[in-house]
Amino acid sequence: MILICGEALIDMVPLELPGRGEVFLPCPGGSPCNTAVAIGRLGAPVCFLGRISRDFFGELLMKRLRENKAETDLIVRSDQHSTLAFVRLEPGKEPVYGFYTEGAADRSFSPEDLPPALPPEIDCIVFGSIAMTMEPAASTIESLILREKNRKAAVISFDPNIRPFMIHDRAASIARYETWIAASTIVKLSEADIDFIYPGIGGNGALEKILGMGPRLAVCTLGADGAQAALRREDGSLLRVRAPGNDLPVVDTVVDTVVDTIGAGDTFHGALLSWLELRGKMSDSALAALSGEELSAALSFSNKAASLVCARQGAEPPLLSEVEALEHNPGA
């Protein structure tokens, strides 16, 4: 089972209404929540760990997780309000966010909210995103990751999902990011993440630098150009794989137009972990033994899942059947 840690919030997504102009539609979101939904829809077992409000937005988030087969037993409920993330969308650009987090439930995730031990079926722990820029949530999740790293019982997967406007001290933040990278088995980044942490060294250089800190697998998403990965073998050699992006075919309601990219990276991460989980590859030794063909297939599967979410408004990850249909479509 895959454990997701971090924020669950409400994305306020812009809409144009005739005669009203721009309005905002509240949609359940937050990178960890989106990743949990993606994993649940792709058929892998998943649970969520965090603090969620009892307000009506919190109820919406709980319903979202449960309807997508994410277990919620480890969630702590709170009377604090839910975080709101207003989204600005512009053609050809990454979404821009404005976060309202002061005193929010997910930001207030605290050490006393952590279970003393994780269920034994947990074989992967996922963390990252804006939860790691806010206290006490960041230190709470960090303590869990370092505790479980020492136990060596689970793969740890880190997605920085950096929002530079949430970071006030770049040097201090990078030092913490490198602590978290060193504690991780898998690191999934975007090109924007790499440009922030390691500007000027390029994707291949960044992935190699990351693997030198201890992770087994480092993956960089490249938007429409797909993804690339580097894997460190047991003998220290590196396996490098690149998988191209996917043109969106016309299949049922899927159209060949990008609506927005909200949740694309989260869906890619969830799809990658689902691929590994469902094939019995969720361990450090199994990752080290992946063949080039297997790693390429994992990246291709994840690219297709991400391309499907880009054809929909907001973070709406696909079902496994939809990704499989795209995999078998000759135009994909």
Secondary structure, DSSP 8 states (H G I E B T S, - for coil): -EEEES--EEEEEEEEETTTEEEEEEEEE-HHHHHHHHHHHTT--EEEESEEESSHHHHHHHHHHHHTTEE-TT-EEESS---EEEEE--TTS--EEEEE-TT-TGGG--GGGS-SS--TT--EEEEEGGGGGSTTHHHHHHHHHHHHHHHT-SEEEEE----GGG-S-HHHHHHHHHHHHHT-SEEEEEHHHHHHHSTTSHHHHHHHHHHTTS-SEEEEE-GGG-EEEEEE-TTS-EEEEEE-------BTTB-SS----TTHHHHHHHHHHHHHHHTT--SHHHHHT--HHHHHHHHHHHHHHHHHHHTSSSS----HHHHHHHHH-TT-
